[in-house]
Amino acid sequence: MMESTDLGVLKFLDLNQLPLVLLAVLFSTIVAHLLTRFLDRLGERFTRRRLLLKQLASAAKFAIVLVTAVFAATTLVQFSNEALLALGGTAALAFSFAFKDILASLIAGIILLFDRPFQVGDRIAFDGVYGEVKEIGLRSVKLVTLDDNLVSIPNNKFLTETVASANAGDLDQMVVLRFYIGCDQDFERAKRIVNEAAISSRYVFLDKPVELALREGPVPGMATRFALDITLKAYIFDGRFETAFGTDVTERVKRAFKEKGIHTIGEIASADQEELSS
């Protein structure tokens, strides 16, 4: 029975067109790859348009794949009324079982491209993963984390879960850094040090404000110890320099704290521990 069904479906396929379809698939793959590389290189040259060019590359790749798939289907299959009836039942059954998740991800990918909760090039946080959106594909979104791991997440996950975007389509991005000092330390001088370290960094984007907030409370992970929390909110001109900016500012602040005799909560805790041990 299965053999006769397979033969019934195969009679609607024009296998003579198979070489043409394979050639079209190969051609579209090469075109998509070359176009993506060209737009990526163009984005590196014109950095202000880098995210826009990345988004164009993603949308173009998506369109090329869809057009190729439609071309392959219309070329291989003879769409007579009899063929549509025969293939319709088979396709419906196949999609309902084997391709349910793939179809859901495909539809979700189209929604993501048009609804745009985030875009290619954005830094997003999703389900404990934080990184740059490298690609919005037919099946999944690919993120590159800060330690250069490539993470693939099915498109349909983004329709039901919360996602946070750090730059929302802009090239510049906000970075938040926190410094904890003892409650008895000179907080006014500490704030000036943090502010100077931020505005003098080569990565800072001064067209947007640098803000400092001071609050007193328990240290995360050290509930029994209180500290002054100096929170820095600043913008960098390109999200790719998030780690470099954090390293630059932290090094400047720690050196200045040491010179001015301002003790961080970690140093105070270590000193207390040494005193108890002795």
C-alpha positions as CSV (number, residue, x, y, z in Angstrom):
1,M,0.0,0.0,0.0
2,M,2.9,2.4,0.9
3,E,4.7,1.6,-2.3
4,S,1.7,2.4,-4.4
5,T,1.2,5.7,-2.6
6,D,4.8,6.7,-3.2
7,L,4.5,5.9,-6.9
8,G,1.3,7.9,-7.0
9,V,3.0,10.9,-5.7
10,L,6.1,10.5,-7.8
11,K,4.1,10.5,-11.1
12,F,3.4,14.2,-10.4
13,L,7.1,15.0,-10.2
14,D,9.0,16.1,-13.3
15,L,12.4,14.5,-12.6
16,N,13.8,15.9,-15.8
17,Q,13.8,19.3,-14.1
18,L,15.8,18.0,-11.2
19,P,19.2,19.2,-12.5
20,L,17.8,22.6,-13.1
21,V,16.4,22.8,-9.5
22,L,19.7,21.6,-8.1
23,L,21.6,24.2,-10.1
24,A,19.2,26.9,-8.9
25,V,19.7,25.8,-5.3
26,L,23.5,25.9,-5.7
27,F,23.3,29.3,-7.4
28,S,21.1,30.8,-4.7
29,T,23.3,29.5,-2.0
30,I,26.4,31.1,-3.6
31,V,24.5,34.4,-4.2
32,A,23.3,34.5,-0.6
33,H,26.8,33.8,0.8
34,L,28.5,36.4,-1.4
35,L,25.8,39.0,-0.7
36,T,26.1,38.5,3.0
37,R,29.9,38.8,2.9
38,F,29.7,41.9,0.7
39,L,27.2,43.7,3.0
40,D,29.2,42.7,6.1
41,R,32.4,44.1,4.7
42,L,30.5,47.3,3.6
43,G,29.2,47.6,7.2
44,E,32.8,47.4,8.5
45,R,33.7,50.2,6.2
46,F,30.7,52.4,7.0
47,T,30.3,51.7,10.7
48,R,27.3,54.1,11.1
49,R,25.3,51.9,8.7
50,R,26.6,48.6,10.0
51,L,23.4,47.4,11.7
52,L,21.3,48.5,8.8
53,L,23.5,46.6,6.3
54,K,23.3,43.5,8.6
55,Q,19.6,43.7,8.6
56,L,19.4,44.0,4.8
57,A,21.7,41.0,4.5
58,S,19.5,38.9,6.8
59,A,16.3,40.0,5.0
60,A,17.9,39.3,1.5
61,K,19.0,35.9,2.6
62,F,15.6,35.1,3.9
63,A,14.0,36.2,0.6
64,I,16.4,34.2,-1.5
65,V,15.7,31.0,0.3
66,L,11.9,31.5,0.0
67,V,12.1,32.3,-3.7
68,T,14.3,29.3,-4.3
69,A,12.0,27.0,-2.4
70,V,8.9,28.3,-4.4
71,F,10.9,27.9,-7.7
72,A,11.9,24.3,-6.8
73,A,8.3,23.4,-5.9
74,T,6.7,24.9,-9.1
75,T,9.4,23.5,-11.3
76,L,9.5,19.9,-10.0
77,V,5.7,19.4,-9.4
78,Q,3.1,19.4,-12.1
79,F,0.4,21.4,-10.4
80,S,-2.7,19.9,-12.0
81,N,-5.9,19.5,-10.0
82,E,-5.2,15.8,-9.5
83,A,-1.7,16.6,-8.3
84,L,-2.9,19.2,-5.8
85,L,-5.4,16.8,-4.3
86,A,-2.9,13.9,-4.1
87,L,0.0,16.0,-2.7
88,G,-2.3,18.1,-0.5
89,G,-3.2,15.2,1.7
90,T,0.3,13.9,1.9
91,A,1.8,17.3,2.6
92,A,-0.7,18.1,5.3
93,L,0.0,14.8,7.0
94,A,3.7,15.3,6.8
95,F,3.6,18.9,8.1
96,S,1.3,18.0,10.9
97,F,3.7,15.5,12.4
98,A,7.3,15.7,11.1
99,F,7.5,19.5,10.3
100,K,5.2,21.0,12.9
101,D,8.1,22.7,14.8
102,I,9.9,23.7,11.6
103,L,6.8,25.3,10.2
104,A,6.2,27.1,13.5
105,S,9.7,28.4,13.5
106,L,9.4,29.5,9.8
107,I,6.3,31.5,10.5
108,A,7.8,32.9,13.7
109,G,10.9,34.0,11.7
110,I,8.7,36.0,9.3
111,I,6.9,37.6,12.3
112,L,10.3,38.6,13.8
113,L,11.4,40.2,10.6
114,F,8.3,42.4,10.4
115,D,7.4,42.9,14.0
116,R,11.1,43.6,14.9
117,P,11.2,43.1,18.7
118,F,15.0,43.0,17.9
119,Q,17.2,43.2,14.8
120,V,20.4,41.8,13.5
121,G,23.2,43.5,15.3
122,D,21.2,44.1,18.5
123,R,22.6,42.9,21.9
124,I,19.7,40.9,23.5
125,A,19.2,38.8,26.7
126,F,17.0,35.8,26.3
127,D,16.5,32.8,28.7
128,G,19.8,33.4,30.5
129,V,21.7,33.9,27.2
130,Y,23.2,37.3,26.3
131,G,24.8,38.2,23.0
132,E,24.7,39.9,19.6
133,V,22.1,38.8,17.1
134,K,24.2,37.3,14.3
135,E,21.3,36.1,12.1
136,I,17.6,35.7,12.0
137,G,17.2,32.6,9.9
138,L,14.3,30.4,8.6
139,R,14.5,28.1,11.7
140,S,16.4,29.9,14.4
141,V,18.0,33.1,15.7
142,K,21.8,32.8,16.1
143,L,23.5,34.7,18.9
144,V,27.2,35.3,19.5
145,T,27.8,35.6,23.2
146,L,30.5,37.8,24.8
147,D,32.8,34.7,25.0
148,D,32.3,34.0,21.3
149,N,30.0,31.0,21.6
150,L,27.4,30.6,18.9
151,V,24.0,29.9,20.3
152,S,21.0,28.9,18.1
153,I,17.5,29.5,19.5
154,P,14.3,28.4,17.6
155,N,12.3,31.4,16.3
156,N,9.0,30.4,17.9
157,K,10.6,30.7,21.4
158,F,10.7,34.4,21.0
159,L,6.9,34.7,20.5
160,T,6.1,33.4,24.0
161,E,9.1,34.4,26.1
162,T,10.5,37.7,27.3
163,V,13.4,39.2,25.4
164,A,15.4,42.3,26.3
165,S,17.3,44.4,23.7
166,A,20.2,46.6,24.9
167,N,20.3,48.9,21.9
168,A,17.0,48.4,20.0
169,G,18.4,48.9,16.5
170,D,20.8,51.7,17.3
171,L,24.5,51.4,16.9
172,D,25.3,52.9,20.3
173,Q,24.4,51.0,23.4
174,M,24.0,51.6,27.1
175,V,26.4,49.8,29.5
176,V,25.8,49.5,33.2
177,L,28.7,49.0,35.6
178,R,28.4,48.8,39.4
179,F,31.1,49.5,42.0
180,Y,30.7,48.6,45.7
181,I,32.7,50.6,48.4
182,G,32.5,50.5,52.1
183,C,29.8,52.6,53.8
184,D,32.4,54.7,55.6
185,Q,34.4,55.6,52.4
186,D,34.5,58.9,50.7
187,F,31.6,58.4,48.3
188,E,31.8,61.9,46.7
189,R,35.4,61.3,45.6
190,A,34.5,57.8,44.5
191,K,31.7,59.2,42.3
192,R,34.1,61.7,40.7
193,I,36.6,58.9,39.9
194,V,33.9,56.7,38.3
195,N,32.6,59.6,36.3
196,E,36.0,60.7,35.1
197,A,36.9,57.1,34.1
198,A,33.7,56.8,32.0
199,I,33.9,60.2,30.2
200,S,37.6,59.8,29.4
201,S,37.2,56.3,27.9
202,R,37.8,56.1,24.1
203,Y,34.7,53.9,23.8
204,V,32.2,56.3,25.4
205,F,29.5,57.9,23.3
206,L,29.1,61.4,24.8
207,D,26.1,62.5,22.7
208,K,24.1,60.6,25.3
209,P,24.3,61.3,29.1
210,V,26.6,59.6,31.6
211,E,24.6,59.0,34.8
212,L,25.6,58.0,38.3
213,A,23.4,56.6,41.0
214,L,24.3,56.1,44.7
215,R,22.5,53.8,47.1
216,E,23.2,51.9,50.2
217,G,22.2,48.3,50.8
218,P,23.2,44.7,51.0
219,V,25.8,43.4,48.5
220,P,24.4,40.7,46.1
221,G,25.6,37.4,47.3
222,M,26.7,38.8,50.6
223,A,23.4,39.5,52.4
224,T,25.0,40.2,55.8
225,R,27.3,42.9,54.4
226,F,26.1,46.4,53.5
227,A,27.9,48.7,51.0
228,L,27.6,51.9,49.0
229,D,26.6,50.9,45.4
230,I,27.8,53.3,42.7
231,T,25.9,52.5,39.5
232,L,27.3,53.9,36.3
233,K,25.1,54.2,33.2
234,A,26.9,55.2,30.0
235,Y,26.7,54.7,26.3
236,I,29.3,53.3,24.0
237,F,29.4,54.3,20.3
238,D,29.3,50.6,19.1
239,G,27.9,47.6,21.0
240,R,30.9,45.5,20.0
241,F,33.0,47.5,22.4
242,E,30.9,46.6,25.5
243,T,33.5,44.3,27.0
244,A,36.4,46.7,26.1
245,F,34.6,49.6,27.7
246,G,33.8,47.7,30.9
247,T,37.5,46.6,31.2
248,D,38.8,50.1,30.5
249,V,36.6,51.8,33.1
250,T,37.1,49.2,35.8
251,E,40.9,49.3,35.5
252,R,40.9,53.1,35.7
253,V,38.5,53.1,38.7
254,K,40.4,50.4,40.7
255,R,43.8,52.2,40.1
256,A,42.3,55.6,41.2
257,F,40.6,54.0,44.2
258,K,43.9,52.5,45.3
259,E,45.7,55.8,44.9
260,K,43.1,57.8,46.9
261,G,42.7,55.1,49.6
262,I,39.1,54.2,48.8
263,H,38.4,50.6,49.7
264,T,36.0,48.4,47.8
265,I,33.8,46.0,49.6
266,G,35.8,43.1,48.3
267,E,39.0,44.5,49.8
268,I,37.2,45.2,53.1
269,A,35.9,41.6,53.2
270,S,39.3,40.2,52.5
271,A,40.9,42.3,55.3
272,D,38.2,41.2,57.7
273,Q,38.8,37.6,56.8
274,E,42.6,37.9,57.3
275,E,42.0,39.5,60.7
276,L,39.7,36.7,61.8
277,S,42.2,34.1,60.7
278,S,45.0,35.7,62.6
